[in-house]
Amino acid sequence: MANVAVIGAQWGDEGKGKVVDWLASRADVVVRYQGGHNAGHTLVVGNETYKLSLLPSGLVRGKLGVIGNGVVIDPEALLAEIARVQAQGLSVTPDTLRIADNAVLILPMHGALDRAREAARGERKIGTTGRGIGPAYEDKVARRAIRVCDLAEPETLDAKLDELLRHHNTLLASLGAATFDKASVLARLLELAPSILQYAEPVWERLDALRKAGKRILFEGAQAVMLDVDHGTYPYVTSSNTVAATAASGAGIGPHVVGFVLGIAKAYSTRVGSGPFPSELHDDIGALLGERGHEFGTVTGRPRRCGWFDAAMVRQAVKVSGIQGLVLTKLDVLDGLKELKICTGYRIRGEVFSHLPAAAGAQAAAEPIYEVMEGWAGSSRGARSWADLPAQAVKYVRRIEELVEAPVTLVSTSPERDDTIMVRDPFQD
Ligand code: IMP
């Protein structure tokens, strides 16, 4: 019985929530392993809509949720999210949620620095979510972060905050932003400590035991491959590795435990924030995709940029992340379009590329090379089998499969959980 890792194969917002929810109902435990509350997963269950940022989606299905060491945790955001879903009737207790004691905390100065830097970048801003993700990961690597386990050693916090604030207050002051007072940060941390610590443990040990007991583990990725700090469109990326390999280091398990790697891609492309987007559409079709696909950020509410499906980019994501099966979502958004384009490569300063080169200048200059396909007149919405799909829609899916060099394992045809065409069961691979 395989475990499964679910990751986004584009720039995020591929509709992972629905797929993760569907898979979570068949898993025993769901693990978050990178990112933080910059992620936004929308889950529609019956009449309730859950918007999750930090909590593993499995909680909605009554499954054990684990937040791994690779996640950066804003304690205020986590407790607020727990309170919010509890008000919707979900049970979140130390029996259903476990948090890695070695996970790094996001504190108020991280968000402040994130926002102050973005303001200072002006035109060149990355378009971050402003949630302090980058500065928190920087502190982790710089070995000055405060971690969940530190909350259990209050006597060490004073000195840790000294070091943290020496760094952050200097930067904040140089950017003209307000600085932080140690006493109030410390007081708030001590106040929050018991609420967070009740969930804390070495989750690697629990995951090892669950694995040995033959339990099914679902690793829930956040953001997506093209936002990976190494493999994405750097510097317009997030500050963590989002590729599937991160599930191992971000949860404390061996790489062989990760299991089947399932990539999620929309049948077209979207991106929030700044950065290169070769197949972006600035015309009526782009606006139509945004409108039909309800393309607004879950976390920030920002309208998403829309464009044609970029097969060259998804192929790159398939390779760097070891994607073994692809889920194609929102196929129905393309219903009725006369003509569809698929980006198959790029022309950059007169040269043809089958992948997006690493340099930012080359990425910005990339012109899409398109293959044009006929659209379909009928509706694909709600289809649950190939036979329900217009013939041309099947051709479109099959062509994508060829171009990205990965089999399509699932096709999602509406936000409803059951409106899915399952080609192969990822847990059985
Ligand atoms: P950060 O993760 O807040 O530092 O933002 C860095 C980049 O990643 C920005 O372009 C964000 O819009 C993007 N980003 C971060 N999280 C998500 C997500 O969950 N979905 C889509 N884009 C995201």
Residues whose N, C-alpha, C, O or C-beta is under 5 A from the ligand:
A	BS01	IMP	W11 G12 D13 N38 A39 G40 I126 G127 T128 T129 G130 R131 I133 G134 Q223 L227 V237 T238 S239 V272 G273 S274
